Amino acid sequence: MKVLVLGAGVVGVATAYYLWKDGHEVTVVDRQSGPGRETSYGNAGGLCPSFAGPWAAPGMVSKVLKLSLQRNSPIRFSPLPEPRKVAWVLQWMRNCNADRFRVNKLRMQRVAHYSLRCLREIAANEALPSFDFHEGGVLQLFRTPAELELGRLSAKALEEYGVPWRILAPDEIDSVEPAMRRSSVEMSGALHLPADASGDSYKFAQGLAAFLQQRGVAFRYGVRIESLARAGDAVGAVRTSQGDLHADAYVVALGSHAPFLLRPLGLRLPVYPLKGYSITVPVSDPAAAPRMAVMDEHNKIMISRLGDRIRAAGMAELTGYGLALDPARRELLTNVVRELFPQGLAWDQVEFWAGLRPMTPDGPPILGRTRWRNLFLNSGHGSNGWTQSCGTSKVVADIVAGRAPDIDLDGLTAERFHA
Ligand SMILES: Cc1cc2nc3c(=O)[nH]c(=O)nc-3n(C[C@H](O)[C@H](O)[C@H](O)COP(=O)(O)OP(=O)(O)OC[C@H]3O[C@@H](n4cnc5c(N)ncnc54)[C@H](O)[C@@H]3O)c2cc1C
């Protein structure tokens, strides 16, 4: 079958991989000049099923309101009452209770653990160039006793999902992450999650795209997708800046931009961008830089070691589709990294970046069939899209092939939004 994958972020490229494995004739289309150049470019690098859970949680509404009033708050939203944003926020608020949280968390955990297994399989089976894959686990740092207590509670909840964890006393932290020895920040404790990993999703997307290109998958870059043309109960063509493209099946993997293409077909996907920022800094002294991914719970900033660089990322802004770089965000990221890891980084070569997390209001992604016979979705991966990319792509390829996916699809399709 001829399949067009719309979008060459990490999700689109992973989708192309599984479709190619099934023997389809695959073409991937993207407006950028190469794969992974939008949200998949500068994320925190965490491959963290243990963290996979919705932002819509009990108590979050008041927490977000309080935080957004603080100076230098990691959370910010613009007051502009844009209808799509308002609708998204209302749906998000309806999910901020204990019952919905539990259901959504279970759904996200189901995808995330499966997905990391799929990624490990690709890394083991295919000769890809390095994507700085690191299996050393993740360390969540708590600066206050209250944060530690919350961390302990959420760790206990992880037992339900079979996730291994260990609480570390302050004097045990540097036995797991030796670079913390140089930090002057007082810690109340930490949570070690040894099953999690980290890696560079941009390098992964690039390496996998090159691998696929050598094996006959076509990549068409610099092509703007404008609309989908209907043909009865199916999609007949994709209208692009370079003419119409035709296929037997179409998979939408356009990150935060998916709703624009789908709306004219009557599919209202509640995916909205949540902006975040990152800095990437070269390592000048490997012994002084972190070896593993570290989450500073107090500032909600994750710092990952990506080969000879570190990446620090965080912040959440509900401010639309703009990608302007706010110097205050850079300063906050820099200060947090310098506090935790005062040595070993080349601060004269910092790369500052912003990206848009494609968030659903309840948390899980939106996968699989639509009411259009040959149109499939791999969208709404939110703050865990790198972690979830391979598993969701395998699921979508299974659905395109008419096979039952390895994981239950309950709560992971567009049906839950009546879209
Ligand atoms: C600050 C930050 C930190 C993050 N940290 C983590 C983390 O630690 N772990 C984790 O798992 N996830 C993390 N994420 C989330 C993760 O990066 C995303 O969920 C993931 O990259 C989404 O991938 P995607 O392929 O769906 O979207 P994208 O990478 O945005 O890909 C979509 C593609 O569609 C193309 N496109 C869009 N519209 C059009 C059009 N009209 N025509 C042609 N092409 C088009 C774009 O060019 C783009 O290449 C983070 C995100 C941010 C912002």
Ligand as a Chemical Component Dictionary entry (heavy atoms), coordinates in Angstrom:
data_LIG
# 
_chem_comp.id                   LIG 
_chem_comp.type                 NON-POLYMER 
_chem_comp.pdbx_formal_charge   0 
_chem_comp.three_letter_code    LIG 
# 
loop_
_chem_comp_atom.comp_id 
_chem_comp_atom.atom_id 
_chem_comp_atom.alt_atom_id 
_chem_comp_atom.type_symbol 
_chem_comp_atom.charge 
_chem_comp_atom.model_Cartn_x 
_chem_comp_atom.model_Cartn_y 
_chem_comp_atom.model_Cartn_z 
_chem_comp_atom.pdbx_ordinal 
LIG C1  C1  C 0 10.710 22.165 26.476 1  
LIG C2  C2  C 0 10.260 20.775 26.095 2  
LIG C3  C3  C 0 10.780 19.681 26.774 3  
LIG C4  C4  C 0 10.354 18.389 26.452 4  
LIG N1  N1  N 0 10.926 17.321 27.085 5  
LIG C5  C5  C 0 10.556 16.060 26.767 6  
LIG C6  C6  C 0 11.176 14.950 27.396 7  
LIG O1  O1  O 0 12.086 15.082 28.206 8  
LIG N2  N2  N 0 10.746 13.701 27.066 9  
LIG C7  C7  C 0 9.738  13.498 26.163 10 
LIG O2  O2  O 0 9.362  12.351 25.949 11 
LIG N3  N3  N 0 9.162  14.538 25.513 12 
LIG C8  C8  C 0 9.540  15.812 25.789 13 
LIG N4  N4  N 0 8.958  16.879 25.158 14 
LIG C9  C9  C 0 7.854  16.626 24.214 15 
LIG C10 C10 C 0 8.330  16.169 22.837 16 
LIG O3  O3  O 0 9.392  16.971 22.394 17 
LIG C11 C11 C 0 7.163  16.256 21.830 18 
LIG O4  O4  O 0 6.022  15.617 22.345 19 
LIG C12 C12 C 0 7.534  15.581 20.510 20 
LIG O5  O5  O 0 8.714  16.138 19.990 21 
LIG C13 C13 C 0 6.402  15.724 19.497 22 
LIG O6  O6  O 0 6.840  15.142 18.300 23 
LIG P1  P1  P 0 5.978  15.281 16.975 24 
LIG O7  O7  O 0 6.717  14.547 15.923 25 
LIG O8  O8  O 0 4.564  14.925 17.270 26 
LIG O9  O9  O 0 5.970  16.862 16.687 27 
LIG P2  P2  P 0 7.070  17.754 15.942 28 
LIG O10 O10 O 0 8.429  17.365 16.315 29 
LIG O11 O11 O 0 6.673  19.166 16.147 30 
LIG O12 O12 O 0 6.871  17.347 14.424 31 
LIG C14 C14 C 0 5.795  17.818 13.641 32 
LIG C15 C15 C 0 6.328  18.036 12.244 33 
LIG O13 O13 O 0 5.244  18.471 11.418 34 
LIG C16 C16 C 0 5.737  19.442 10.531 35 
LIG N5  N5  N 0 4.620  20.286 10.098 36 
LIG C17 C17 C 0 3.700  20.907 10.875 37 
LIG N6  N6  N 0 2.809  21.562 10.112 38 
LIG C18 C18 C 0 3.172  21.346 8.819  39 
LIG C19 C19 C 0 2.630  21.748 7.558  40 
LIG N7  N7  N 0 1.537  22.507 7.462  41 
LIG N8  N8  N 0 3.267  21.338 6.431  42 
LIG C20 C20 C 0 4.370  20.550 6.501  43 
LIG N9  N9  N 0 4.915  20.140 7.654  44 
LIG C21 C21 C 0 4.320  20.532 8.806  45 
LIG C22 C22 C 0 6.779  20.213 11.321 46 
LIG O14 O14 O 0 7.726  20.826 10.474 47 
LIG C23 C23 C 0 7.388  19.136 12.199 48 
LIG O15 O15 O 0 8.587  18.616 11.674 49 
LIG C24 C24 C 0 9.371  18.194 25.440 50 
LIG C25 C25 C 0 8.877  19.293 24.732 51 
LIG C26 C26 C 0 9.312  20.577 25.048 52 
LIG C27 C27 C 0 8.785  21.741 24.269 53 
# 
loop_
_chem_comp_bond.comp_id 
_chem_comp_bond.atom_id_1 
_chem_comp_bond.atom_id_2 
_chem_comp_bond.value_order 
_chem_comp_bond.pdbx_ordinal 
LIG C1  C2  SING 1  
LIG C2  C3  SING 2  
LIG C2  C26 DOUB 3  
LIG C3  C4  DOUB 4  
LIG C4  N1  SING 5  
LIG C4  C24 SING 6  
LIG N1  C5  DOUB 7  
LIG C5  C6  SING 8  
LIG C5  C8  SING 9  
LIG C6  O1  DOUB 10 
LIG C6  N2  SING 11 
LIG N2  C7  SING 12 
LIG C7  O2  DOUB 13 
LIG C7  N3  SING 14 
LIG N3  C8  DOUB 15 
LIG C8  N4  SING 16 
LIG N4  C9  SING 17 
LIG N4  C24 SING 18 
LIG C9  C10 SING 19 
LIG C10 O3  SING 20 
LIG C10 C11 SING 21 
LIG C11 O4  SING 22 
LIG C11 C12 SING 23 
LIG C12 O5  SING 24 
LIG C12 C13 SING 25 
LIG C13 O6  SING 26 
LIG O6  P1  SING 27 
LIG P1  O7  DOUB 28 
LIG P1  O8  SING 29 
LIG P1  O9  SING 30 
LIG O9  P2  SING 31 
LIG P2  O10 DOUB 32 
LIG P2  O11 SING 33 
LIG P2  O12 SING 34 
LIG O12 C14 SING 35 
LIG C14 C15 SING 36 
LIG C15 O13 SING 37 
LIG C15 C23 SING 38 
LIG O13 C16 SING 39 
LIG C16 N5  SING 40 
LIG C16 C22 SING 41 
LIG N5  C17 SING 42 
LIG N5  C21 SING 43 
LIG C17 N6  DOUB 44 
LIG N6  C18 SING 45 
LIG C18 C19 SING 46 
LIG C18 C21 DOUB 47 
LIG C19 N7  SING 48 
LIG C19 N8  DOUB 49 
LIG N8  C20 SING 50 
LIG C20 N9  DOUB 51 
LIG N9  C21 SING 52 
LIG C22 O14 SING 53 
LIG C22 C23 SING 54 
LIG C23 O15 SING 55 
LIG C24 C25 DOUB 56 
LIG C25 C26 SING 57 
LIG C26 C27 SING 58 
# 
